[in-house]
Amino acid sequence: MNEKIFKTMGATGAGAIAVGIVVLVAGLATGIISIVNGSLLLKRRKDVIF
């Protein structure tokens, strides 16, 4: 019984770490893309004609 609990806890912990890494990478990538897009918009705002 105790062995099952320890195996389950180990698998859950590993899964939580994997999900955390994926969320961290996705968040970092989204932040970088947002910064790049914002800088491009600011750079090209003079080209907008209304």
PDB file of N, CA, C and O in Angstrom:
ATOM      1  N   MET A   1       0.828  -1.202   0.000  1.00  0.00           N
ATOM      2  CA  MET A   1       0.000   0.000   0.000  1.00  0.00           C
ATOM      3  C   MET A   1       0.869   1.260   0.000  1.00  0.00           C
ATOM      4  O   MET A   1       0.670   2.160  -0.816  1.00  0.00           O
ATOM      5  N   ASN A   2       1.840   1.315   0.931  1.00  0.00           N
ATOM      6  CA  ASN A   2       2.699   2.489   1.012  1.00  0.00           C
ATOM      7  C   ASN A   2       3.544   2.665  -0.241  1.00  0.00           C
ATOM      8  O   ASN A   2       3.853   3.787  -0.643  1.00  0.00           O
ATOM      9  N   GLU A   3       3.913   1.545  -0.852  1.00  0.00           N
ATOM     10  CA  GLU A   3       4.723   1.604  -2.065  1.00  0.00           C
ATOM     11  C   GLU A   3       3.951   2.295  -3.192  1.00  0.00           C
ATOM     12  O   GLU A   3       4.516   3.091  -3.941  1.00  0.00           O
ATOM     13  N   LYS A   4       2.674   1.989  -3.305  1.00  0.00           N
ATOM     14  CA  LYS A   4       1.838   2.616  -4.335  1.00  0.00           C
ATOM     15  C   LYS A   4       1.758   4.127  -4.128  1.00  0.00           C
ATOM     16  O   LYS A   4       1.807   4.898  -5.086  1.00  0.00           O
ATOM     17  N   ILE A   5       1.635   4.533  -2.888  1.00  0.00           N
ATOM     18  CA  ILE A   5       1.544   5.960  -2.571  1.00  0.00           C
ATOM     19  C   ILE A   5       2.826   6.672  -2.973  1.00  0.00           C
ATOM     20  O   ILE A   5       2.780   7.751  -3.564  1.00  0.00           O
ATOM     21  N   PHE A   6       3.975   6.070  -2.653  1.00  0.00           N
ATOM     22  CA  PHE A   6       5.254   6.694  -2.994  1.00  0.00           C
ATOM     23  C   PHE A   6       5.444   6.759  -4.504  1.00  0.00           C
ATOM     24  O   PHE A   6       5.963   7.754  -5.010  1.00  0.00           O
ATOM     25  N   LYS A   7       5.039   5.728  -5.236  1.00  0.00           N
ATOM     26  CA  LYS A   7       5.151   5.737  -6.695  1.00  0.00           C
ATOM     27  C   LYS A   7       4.237   6.803  -7.293  1.00  0.00           C
ATOM     28  O   LYS A   7       4.624   7.514  -8.220  1.00  0.00           O
ATOM     29  N   THR A   8       3.032   6.906  -6.761  1.00  0.00           N
ATOM     30  CA  THR A   8       2.087   7.906  -7.244  1.00  0.00           C
ATOM     31  C   THR A   8       2.604   9.317  -6.972  1.00  0.00           C
ATOM     32  O   THR A   8       2.510  10.196  -7.828  1.00  0.00           O
ATOM     33  N   MET A   9       3.146   9.524  -5.783  1.00  0.00           N
ATOM     34  CA  MET A   9       3.694  10.835  -5.435  1.00  0.00           C
ATOM     35  C   MET A   9       4.882  11.185  -6.343  1.00  0.00           C
ATOM     36  O   MET A   9       5.029  12.334  -6.759  1.00  0.00           O
ATOM     37  N   GLY A  10       5.709  10.210  -6.641  1.00  0.00           N
ATOM     38  CA  GLY A  10       6.857  10.437  -7.518  1.00  0.00           C
ATOM     39  C   GLY A  10       6.423  10.812  -8.925  1.00  0.00           C
ATOM     40  O   GLY A  10       6.965  11.741  -9.523  1.00  0.00           O
ATOM     41  N   ALA A  11       5.442  10.086  -9.451  1.00  0.00           N
ATOM     42  CA  ALA A  11       4.949  10.373 -10.796  1.00  0.00           C
ATOM     43  C   ALA A  11       4.273  11.743 -10.847  1.00  0.00           C
ATOM     44  O   ALA A  11       4.444  12.486 -11.814  1.00  0.00           O
ATOM     45  N   THR A  12       3.516  12.072  -9.821  1.00  0.00           N
ATOM     46  CA  THR A  12       2.842  13.367  -9.767  1.00  0.00           C
ATOM     47  C   THR A  12       3.845  14.500  -9.664  1.00  0.00           C
ATOM     48  O   THR A  12       3.685  15.531 -10.317  1.00  0.00           O
ATOM     49  N   GLY A  13       4.875  14.323  -8.854  1.00  0.00           N
ATOM     50  CA  GLY A  13       5.914  15.346  -8.724  1.00  0.00           C
ATOM     51  C   GLY A  13       6.646  15.567 -10.030  1.00  0.00           C
ATOM     52  O   GLY A  13       6.905  16.708 -10.415  1.00  0.00           O
ATOM     53  N   ALA A  14       6.981  14.488 -10.713  1.00  0.00           N
ATOM     54  CA  ALA A  14       7.673  14.601 -12.001  1.00  0.00           C
ATOM     55  C   ALA A  14       6.780  15.289 -13.030  1.00  0.00           C
ATOM     56  O   ALA A  14       7.248  16.113 -13.816  1.00  0.00           O
ATOM     57  N   GLY A  15       5.515  14.955 -13.021  1.00  0.00           N
ATOM     58  CA  GLY A  15       4.574  15.598 -13.945  1.00  0.00           C
ATOM     59  C   GLY A  15       4.437  17.082 -13.674  1.00  0.00           C
ATOM     60  O   GLY A  15       4.368  17.884 -14.606  1.00  0.00           O
ATOM     61  N   ALA A  16       4.397  17.453 -12.404  1.00  0.00           N
ATOM     62  CA  ALA A  16       4.282  18.860 -12.040  1.00  0.00           C
ATOM     63  C   ALA A  16       5.518  19.641 -12.478  1.00  0.00           C
ATOM     64  O   ALA A  16       5.404  20.772 -12.949  1.00  0.00           O
ATOM     65  N   ILE A  17       6.688  19.045 -12.325  1.00  0.00           N
ATOM     66  CA  ILE A  17       7.913  19.710 -12.771  1.00  0.00           C
ATOM     67  C   ILE A  17       7.907  19.879 -14.295  1.00  0.00           C
ATOM     68  O   ILE A  17       8.288  20.935 -14.801  1.00  0.00           O
ATOM     69  N   ALA A  18       7.481  18.852 -15.022  1.00  0.00           N
ATOM     70  CA  ALA A  18       7.424  18.927 -16.482  1.00  0.00           C
ATOM     71  C   ALA A  18       6.450  20.012 -16.940  1.00  0.00           C
ATOM     72  O   ALA A  18       6.764  20.782 -17.848  1.00  0.00           O
ATOM     73  N   VAL A  19       5.285  20.076 -16.325  1.00  0.00           N
ATOM     74  CA  VAL A  19       4.305  21.108 -16.674  1.00  0.00           C
ATOM     75  C   VAL A  19       4.859  22.492 -16.350  1.00  0.00           C
ATOM     76  O   VAL A  19       4.660  23.430 -17.123  1.00  0.00           O
ATOM     77  N   GLY A  20       5.540  22.631 -15.235  1.00  0.00           N
ATOM     78  CA  GLY A  20       6.144  23.908 -14.869  1.00  0.00           C
ATOM     79  C   GLY A  20       7.162  24.377 -15.889  1.00  0.00           C
ATOM     80  O   GLY A  20       7.203  25.561 -16.227  1.00  0.00           O
ATOM     81  N   ILE A  21       7.983  23.467 -16.381  1.00  0.00           N
ATOM     82  CA  ILE A  21       8.988  23.825 -17.386  1.00  0.00           C
ATOM     83  C   ILE A  21       8.317  24.256 -18.682  1.00  0.00           C
ATOM     84  O   ILE A  21       8.734  25.236 -19.299  1.00  0.00           O
ATOM     85  N   VAL A  22       7.291  23.538 -19.095  1.00  0.00           N
ATOM     86  CA  VAL A  22       6.581  23.890 -20.331  1.00  0.00           C
ATOM     87  C   VAL A  22       5.942  25.270 -20.207  1.00  0.00           C
ATOM     88  O   VAL A  22       6.025  26.074 -21.136  1.00  0.00           O
ATOM     89  N   VAL A  23       5.311  25.551 -19.079  1.00  0.00           N
ATOM     90  CA  VAL A  23       4.675  26.850 -18.865  1.00  0.00           C
ATOM     91  C   VAL A  23       5.729  27.964 -18.840  1.00  0.00           C
ATOM     92  O   VAL A  23       5.501  29.045 -19.383  1.00  0.00           O
ATOM     93  N   LEU A  24       6.861  27.706 -18.221  1.00  0.00           N
ATOM     94  CA  LEU A  24       7.939  28.690 -18.165  1.00  0.00           C
ATOM     95  C   LEU A  24       8.450  29.016 -19.563  1.00  0.00           C
ATOM     96  O   LEU A  24       8.622  30.188 -19.899  1.00  0.00           O
ATOM     97  N   VAL A  25       8.693  28.004 -20.372  1.00  0.00           N
ATOM     98  CA  VAL A  25       9.204  28.215 -21.727  1.00  0.00           C
ATOM     99  C   VAL A  25       8.163  28.941 -22.581  1.00  0.00           C
ATOM    100  O   VAL A  25       8.502  29.857 -23.330  1.00  0.00           O
ATOM    101  N   ALA A  26       6.912  28.537 -22.471  1.00  0.00           N
ATOM    102  CA  ALA A  26       5.859  29.189 -23.259  1.00  0.00           C
ATOM    103  C   ALA A  26       5.699  30.644 -22.842  1.00  0.00           C
ATOM    104  O   ALA A  26       5.525  31.513 -23.696  1.00  0.00           O
ATOM    105  N   GLY A  27       5.754  30.921 -21.555  1.00  0.00           N
ATOM    106  CA  GLY A  27       5.640  32.292 -21.070  1.00  0.00           C
ATOM    107  C   GLY A  27       6.801  33.148 -21.525  1.00  0.00           C
ATOM    108  O   GLY A  27       6.612  34.302 -21.908  1.00  0.00           O
ATOM    109  N   LEU A  28       7.994  32.596 -21.485  1.00  0.00           N
ATOM    110  CA  LEU A  28       9.182  33.322 -21.919  1.00  0.00           C
ATOM    111  C   LEU A  28       9.106  33.629 -23.408  1.00  0.00           C
ATOM    112  O   LEU A  28       9.412  34.744 -23.831  1.00  0.00           O
ATOM    113  N   ALA A  29       8.701  32.647 -24.202  1.00  0.00           N
ATOM    114  CA  ALA A  29       8.578  32.849 -25.647  1.00  0.00           C
ATOM    115  C   ALA A  29       7.516  33.905 -25.960  1.00  0.00           C
ATOM    116  O   ALA A  29       7.723  34.751 -26.831  1.00  0.00           O
ATOM    117  N   THR A  30       6.400  33.862 -25.268  1.00  0.00           N
ATOM    118  CA  THR A  30       5.341  34.849 -25.487  1.00  0.00           C
ATOM    119  C   THR A  30       5.823  36.248 -25.121  1.00  0.00           C
ATOM    120  O   THR A  30       5.525  37.209 -25.830  1.00  0.00           O
ATOM    121  N   GLY A  31       6.553  36.371 -24.041  1.00  0.00           N
ATOM    122  CA  GLY A  31       7.083  37.672 -23.632  1.00  0.00           C
ATOM    123  C   GLY A  31       8.053  38.237 -24.649  1.00  0.00           C
ATOM    124  O   GLY A  31       8.002  39.426 -24.965  1.00  0.00           O
ATOM    125  N   ILE A  32       8.931  37.400 -25.162  1.00  0.00           N
ATOM    126  CA  ILE A  32       9.904  37.860 -26.164  1.00  0.00           C
ATOM    127  C   ILE A  32       9.198  38.294 -27.438  1.00  0.00           C
ATOM    128  O   ILE A  32       9.538  39.327 -28.014  1.00  0.00           O
ATOM    129  N   ILE A  33       8.222  37.518 -27.883  1.00  0.00           N
ATOM    130  CA  ILE A  33       7.475  37.876 -29.098  1.00  0.00           C
ATOM    131  C   ILE A  33       6.736  39.193 -28.903  1.00  0.00           C
ATOM    132  O   ILE A  33       6.700  40.019 -29.814  1.00  0.00           O
ATOM    133  N   SER A  34       6.146  39.401 -27.728  1.00  0.00           N
ATOM    134  CA  SER A  34       5.435  40.653 -27.455  1.00  0.00           C
ATOM    135  C   SER A  34       6.384  41.849 -27.478  1.00  0.00           C
ATOM    136  O   SER A  34       6.039  42.897 -28.024  1.00  0.00           O
ATOM    137  N   ILE A  35       7.552  41.708 -26.903  1.00  0.00           N
ATOM    138  CA  ILE A  35       8.526  42.800 -26.900  1.00  0.00           C
ATOM    139  C   ILE A  35       8.978  43.127 -28.322  1.00  0.00           C
ATOM    140  O   ILE A  35       9.083  44.296 -28.692  1.00  0.00           O
ATOM    141  N   VAL A  36       9.240  42.104 -29.104  1.00  0.00           N
ATOM    142  CA  VAL A  36       9.679  42.323 -30.494  1.00  0.00           C
ATOM    143  C   VAL A  36       8.579  42.999 -31.298  1.00  0.00           C
ATOM    144  O   VAL A  36       8.848  43.947 -32.036  1.00  0.00           O
ATOM    145  N   ASN A  37       7.341  42.525 -31.168  1.00  0.00           N
ATOM    146  CA  ASN A  37       6.236  43.129 -31.916  1.00  0.00           C
ATOM    147  C   ASN A  37       5.994  44.570 -31.481  1.00  0.00           C
ATOM    148  O   ASN A  37       5.721  45.430 -32.319  1.00  0.00           O
ATOM    149  N   GLY A  38       6.089  44.841 -30.197  1.00  0.00           N
ATOM    150  CA  GLY A  38       5.913  46.203 -29.708  1.00  0.00           C
ATOM    151  C   GLY A  38       6.987  47.134 -30.236  1.00  0.00           C
ATOM    152  O   GLY A  38       6.691  48.267 -30.615  1.00  0.00           O
ATOM    153  N   SER A  39       8.225  46.675 -30.266  1.00  0.00           N
ATOM    154  CA  SER A  39       9.303  47.525 -30.778  1.00  0.00           C
ATOM    155  C   SER A  39       9.143  47.778 -32.273  1.00  0.00           C
ATOM    156  O   SER A  39       9.448  48.869 -32.753  1.00  0.00           O
ATOM    157  N   LEU A  40       8.670  46.785 -33.007  1.00  0.00           N
ATOM    158  CA  LEU A  40       8.435  46.990 -34.441  1.00  0.00           C
ATOM    159  C   LEU A  40       7.308  47.994 -34.679  1.00  0.00           C
ATOM    160  O   LEU A  40       7.387  48.814 -35.593  1.00  0.00           O
ATOM    161  N   LEU A  41       6.270  47.929 -33.866  1.00  0.00           N
ATOM    162  CA  LEU A  41       5.171  48.901 -33.997  1.00  0.00           C
ATOM    163  C   LEU A  41       5.664  50.317 -33.708  1.00  0.00           C
ATOM    164  O   LEU A  41       5.329  51.251 -34.437  1.00  0.00           O
ATOM    165  N   LEU A  42       6.447  50.478 -32.665  1.00  0.00           N
ATOM    166  CA  LEU A  42       6.967  51.806 -32.341  1.00  0.00           C
ATOM    167  C   LEU A  42       7.908  52.317 -33.431  1.00  0.00           C
ATOM    168  O   LEU A  42       7.921  53.508 -33.741  1.00  0.00           O
ATOM    169  N   LYS A  43       8.685  51.417 -34.002  1.00  0.00           N
ATOM    170  CA  LYS A  43       9.627  51.804 -35.047  1.00  0.00           C
ATOM    171  C   LYS A  43       8.899  52.259 -36.310  1.00  0.00           C
ATOM    172  O   LYS A  43       9.348  53.190 -36.978  1.00  0.00           O
ATOM    173  N   ARG A  44       7.791  51.620 -36.642  1.00  0.00           N
ATOM    174  CA  ARG A  44       7.077  51.895 -37.895  1.00  0.00           C
ATOM    175  C   ARG A  44       5.880  52.817 -37.732  1.00  0.00           C
ATOM    176  O   ARG A  44       5.090  52.945 -38.667  1.00  0.00           O
ATOM    177  N   ARG A  45       5.715  53.461 -36.590  1.00  0.00           N
ATOM    178  CA  ARG A  45       4.539  54.311 -36.391  1.00  0.00           C
ATOM    179  C   ARG A  45       4.583  55.555 -37.262  1.00  0.00           C
ATOM    180  O   ARG A  45       3.537  56.147 -37.530  1.00  0.00           O
ATOM    181  N   LYS A  46       5.762  55.971 -37.713  1.00  0.00           N
ATOM    182  CA  LYS A  46       5.875  57.136 -38.591  1.00  0.00           C
ATOM    183  C   LYS A  46       5.343  56.844 -39.978  1.00  0.00           C
ATOM    184  O   LYS A  46       4.980  57.768 -40.707  1.00  0.00           O
ATOM    185  N   ASP A  47       5.290  55.576 -40.358  1.00  0.00           N
ATOM    186  CA  ASP A  47       4.836  55.195 -41.696  1.00  0.00           C
ATOM    187  C   ASP A  47       3.321  55.127 -41.822  1.00  0.00           C
ATOM    188  O   ASP A  47       2.805  54.934 -42.922  1.00  0.00           O
ATOM    189  N   VAL A  48       2.601  55.283 -40.720  1.00  0.00           N
ATOM    190  CA  VAL A  48       1.140  55.199 -40.750  1.00  0.00           C
ATOM    191  C   VAL A  48       0.559  56.519 -41.237  1.00  0.00           C
ATOM    192  O   VAL A  48       0.881  57.591 -40.723  1.00  0.00           O
ATOM    193  N   ILE A  49      -0.307  56.412 -42.244  1.00  0.00           N
ATOM    194  CA  ILE A  49      -0.951  57.607 -42.798  1.00  0.00           C
ATOM    195  C   ILE A  49      -2.452  57.440 -42.620  1.00  0.00           C
ATOM    196  O   ILE A  49      -3.024  56.416 -42.991  1.00  0.00           O
ATOM    197  N   PHE A  50      -3.084  58.467 -42.044  1.00  0.00           N
ATOM    198  CA  PHE A  50      -4.546  58.428 -41.842  1.00  0.00           C
ATOM    199  C   PHE A  50      -5.219  59.290 -42.856  1.00  0.00           C
ATOM    200  O   PHE A  50      -6.446  59.396 -42.860  1.00  0.00           O
TER     201      PHE A  50
END
